[in-house]
Amino acid sequence: MGQIVGAALVSHVPPLVLPEAVRRELNNGEDTTLFAGLHQLRAEKLDPLEFDTMVVIDTHWFTTIEHIVASHDRRAGVYTSEELPRGMSQMPYDFPGDRALAQAWEATATDRDDTWITAIDDPYLPVHYPTINLLPFLQGDEQWVSAGVCQTADEHDFMLFGSLLAEAIEALDSRVVVLASGGLSHRFWPLRQIRDHEAADPDLHIRTPEAAAADRNVIAMMKAGDHAGVLDFLPEFRQHAPEGFFGHYLTMLGALGGATCTATGIQYGEYEAVAGTGQAHIWFDLA
């Protein structure tokens, strides 16, 4: 019987893959703590785990009429971001997939009329940097599977998607880590101001003080294992446009049991701003 052996909310922001000199130039001579935080997370949490597959809920992969999961046996190529090609250009990637898990996830919805999941292995299916940017930090010998965020889904849909992931994993002899790859509050500064807000200090560079306060509240609840509290706070948090409708976190949480989950979070790196958005890495140990 398979199981989820770890989970994390992780930032995938472009500065992670910039040269150190550029990261420091953007941040008043200091490096972002998010860079070292991902390396530390890998060393302290992932390396000691024996696991087979990393599932990434990718907040840049928007779907519309269904949930979609990549089911390739392997994905390899060279990635250039259409959003930020100066900073993310011609990045090679190569990782094995987990077709069995993707297809099992799809199968959990086959006889349902309240959700739809498609596993797809089209070789021309795009990849996105919430998956690609994590590879230099977190990739080992495991398989990787990416899933999209459905832009017509609500809280119930995301959490059901996650619970069906847990059901699919349980049916397989597989040990899985789930990564919710995305940020917290997610509003950028306007173009003519954005270059004045590229540093990491959240008190100076998060888009509004209210958004920073909301982010800190969510982080505190995650670290305390109060996921029910995060769900209760969602209506207020949505005022600050959490990335991907917060579908990355909600899908992960659905896989961990939803409102009943009490897994406490361990933060790697500090809470930081990136161009006005809120970012953090938080790992959840699972017994």
C-alpha positions in Angstrom: 0.0 0.0 0.0 1.4 3.4 -1.0 1.6 6.5 1.2 2.5 10.2 1.2 5.6 10.5 3.2 6.2 14.3 3.1 4.8 17.5 1.7 5.8 21.1 1.4 4.7 24.5 0.2 7.7 25.7 -1.8 8.5 28.9 -3.7 9.6 28.7 -7.3 10.5 32.3 -7.9 12.9 33.3 -10.8 15.7 34.7 -8.5 16.3 31.1 -7.3 17.9 30.3 -10.7 19.8 33.5 -11.2 23.6 33.7 -10.6 24.5 34.6 -7.1 25.9 38.0 -8.1 22.6 38.9 -9.7 20.6 37.7 -6.7 22.8 39.9 -4.4 22.5 42.9 -6.8 18.7 42.7 -6.6 18.8 42.4 -2.8 21.1 45.1 -1.5 24.2 42.8 -1.4 22.5 40.0 0.4 21.5 36.6 -1.0 17.9 35.5 -0.8 17.3 33.0 2.0 15.0 31.1 -0.3 18.0 29.8 -2.2 19.8 28.2 0.8 16.4 27.2 2.2 15.6 24.8 -0.7 19.1 23.2 -0.5 18.6 22.8 3.3 15.2 21.3 2.8 16.6 18.7 0.4 19.5 17.8 2.7 17.4 17.6 5.9 14.1 16.2 4.7 14.3 14.7 1.3 17.6 13.0 1.4 16.8 10.9 4.5 13.4 9.8 3.0 13.1 6.7 0.9 10.5 7.8 -1.7 9.7 7.0 -5.3 7.8 10.0 -6.7 7.6 13.8 -6.4 4.2 15.2 -7.3 4.3 19.0 -8.1 1.2 21.1 -8.1 2.3 23.7 -10.6 0.7 27.1 -10.2 1.7 28.3 -13.7 0.0 25.4 -15.5 -3.6 26.6 -15.8 -6.3 24.2 -17.0 -10.0 25.1 -17.6 -12.4 22.2 -17.9 -10.6 19.5 -16.0 -7.7 18.6 -13.8 -4.7 17.5 -15.9 -1.7 15.4 -14.8 1.4 14.7 -16.9 1.9 11.0 -17.5 5.1 10.9 -19.5 7.6 8.2 -18.9 10.3 10.8 -19.1 10.5 14.6 -19.8 13.7 16.1 -21.1 14.5 19.2 -23.1 15.6 22.8 -22.8 13.3 25.4 -21.2 13.1 29.2 -21.8 10.4 31.1 -20.0 8.0 33.1 -22.1 7.5 35.4 -19.1 11.1 36.1 -18.1 13.4 34.9 -20.9 16.4 37.1 -19.7 16.6 35.2 -16.4 15.3 31.8 -17.3 16.8 30.9 -20.7 17.9 27.6 -22.3 17.7 25.7 -19.0 18.2 21.9 -19.6 15.9 19.5 -17.7 15.6 15.7 -17.6 13.5 13.7 -15.2 11.7 10.4 -15.2 7.9 10.5 -14.8 5.5 8.1 -13.1 2.9 7.0 -15.7 1.3 4.5 -13.2 0.6 7.2 -10.6 -0.8 9.6 -13.2 -3.1 7.0 -14.7 -4.2 5.8 -11.3 -5.0 9.5 -10.3 -7.1 9.8 -13.5 -8.8 6.5 -12.8 -10.1 7.7 -9.4 -12.4 10.1 -11.2 -13.6 7.8 -14.0 -17.0 7.0 -12.5 -17.6 10.4 -10.8 -19.8 13.2 -12.1 -18.4 16.0 -9.9 -14.8 16.1 -11.1 -12.7 15.2 -14.1 -9.0 14.2 -14.3 -7.0 13.6 -17.5 -3.6 12.0 -17.6 -1.7 13.1 -20.7 1.7 12.2 -22.2 1.7 14.4 -25.3 5.4 15.0 -26.1 4.7 18.6 -27.0 2.9 19.4 -23.7 4.6 22.5 -22.3 6.5 22.5 -19.0 6.4 25.4 -16.6 9.0 27.0 -14.2 7.2 26.1 -11.0 8.4 22.6 -11.8 11.6 23.4 -13.7 13.1 25.8 -11.1 12.8 23.2 -8.3 14.9 20.6 -10.1 18.4 22.1 -9.4 17.5 22.1 -5.7 15.3 19.1 -5.0 15.8 16.5 -7.8 17.3 13.2 -6.8 16.7 9.8 -8.3 13.0 9.9 -7.9 10.3 10.2 -10.5 8.5 13.6 -11.0 4.9 14.2 -11.9 3.4 17.7 -12.5 -0.3 18.5 -12.2 -2.1 21.7 -13.2 -4.3 24.2 -11.3 -7.8 24.3 -12.8 -8.8 28.0 -13.1 -12.5 27.2 -12.8 -12.1 25.2 -9.6 -13.1 26.2 -6.1 -11.8 25.2 -2.7 -13.9 22.0 -2.7 -12.6 21.0 -6.2 -9.0 21.5 -5.3 -9.3 19.5 -2.1 -11.2 16.7 -3.8 -8.4 16.6 -6.4 -5.9 16.2 -3.6 -7.9 13.5 -1.8 -8.1 11.6 -5.0 -4.4 11.8 -5.3 -4.1 10.2 -1.9 -6.5 7.5 -3.0 -4.4 6.8 -6.1 -1.2 6.6 -4.1 -2.8 4.3 -1.5 -3.7 1.9 -4.3 -0.1 1.7 -5.5 3.1 0.4 -3.8 4.6 3.9 -3.9 6.1 6.4 -1.5 5.3 10.0 -2.6 6.2 13.6 -1.6 3.7 16.3 -2.6 5.0 19.8 -3.4 2.7 22.8 -3.6 4.8 24.9 -5.9 3.7 28.5 -5.5 3.6 31.7 -3.5 1.3 33.3 -0.9 -0.1 36.8 -1.7 0.5 37.4 -5.3 0.2 41.0 -6.5 3.0 42.7 -8.4 4.1 46.3 -8.3 3.2 48.3 -11.4 5.8 48.3 -14.2 7.1 51.8 -13.5 7.6 50.9 -9.8 8.6 47.2 -9.9 12.4 47.9 -10.2 12.2 49.8 -6.9 10.8 46.6 -5.2 13.1 43.8 -6.2 14.7 43.2 -2.8 13.5 40.6 -0.3 12.4 42.6 2.7 8.7 42.0 3.1 8.1 45.1 5.2 9.3 47.3 2.3 8.4 45.3 -0.8 5.2 43.2 -0.3 2.5 44.9 -2.4 0.5 46.1 0.7 1.0 45.9 4.5 -2.3 44.1 4.7 -1.0 41.4 2.3 2.1 40.9 4.4 0.1 40.6 7.5 -2.2 38.0 5.8 0.8 36.0 4.6 2.3 36.0 8.1 -0.9 34.8 9.6 -1.2 31.9 7.1 2.5 30.9 7.7 1.9 31.0 11.5 -1.1 28.7 11.2 0.8 26.3 8.9 3.7 26.1 11.3 1.2 25.4 14.1 -0.6 22.7 12.1 -3.8 24.7 12.1 -4.9 23.9 8.6 -8.5 24.3 9.5 -7.7 27.8 10.5 -6.1 28.4 7.1 -9.3 27.2 5.5 -11.4 29.5 7.7 -9.1 32.4 6.7 -9.4 31.8 3.0 -12.2 34.3 2.3 -10.1 37.1 3.8 -6.9 35.8 2.2 -8.4 35.8 -1.3 -8.5 39.6 -1.0 -4.7 39.4 -1.5 -4.8 37.2 -4.6 -2.9 34.1 -3.4 -1.1 32.6 -6.3 -3.0 30.1 -8.4 -6.2 30.6 -6.3 -4.2 28.9 -3.6 -5.0 25.7 -5.5 -1.5 24.4 -4.9 -1.8 24.4 -1.1 -5.5 23.3 -1.2 -4.7 20.3 -3.4 -1.8 19.3 -1.1 -4.0 19.7 1.9 -6.7 17.6 0.4 -4.1 14.9 -0.1 -3.2 15.2 3.6 -6.7 14.9 4.9 -8.2 18.3 4.5 -9.4 20.3 7.5 -8.5 17.3 9.8 -4.8 17.6 8.9 -2.7 18.8 11.8 0.8 18.4 10.3 3.0 21.1 11.7 5.2 23.1 9.3 9.0 23.7 9.4 10.1 26.8 7.6 13.2 26.8 5.5 14.5 30.3 4.8 12.6 33.5 5.7 9.4 34.9 4.6 10.4 37.1 1.7 9.1 39.5 -1.0 9.7 38.9 -4.7 8.4 41.8 -6.9 5.6 42.5 -4.4 4.5 38.8 -3.9 4.9 36.8 -0.7 7.1 33.7 -0.7 8.1 31.0 1.8 9.2 27.3 2.0 7.3 25.2 4.6 7.9 21.5 5.0 5.3 19.2 6.7 6.6 16.0 8.3 4.1 13.1 8.1 4.1 10.2 10.5 
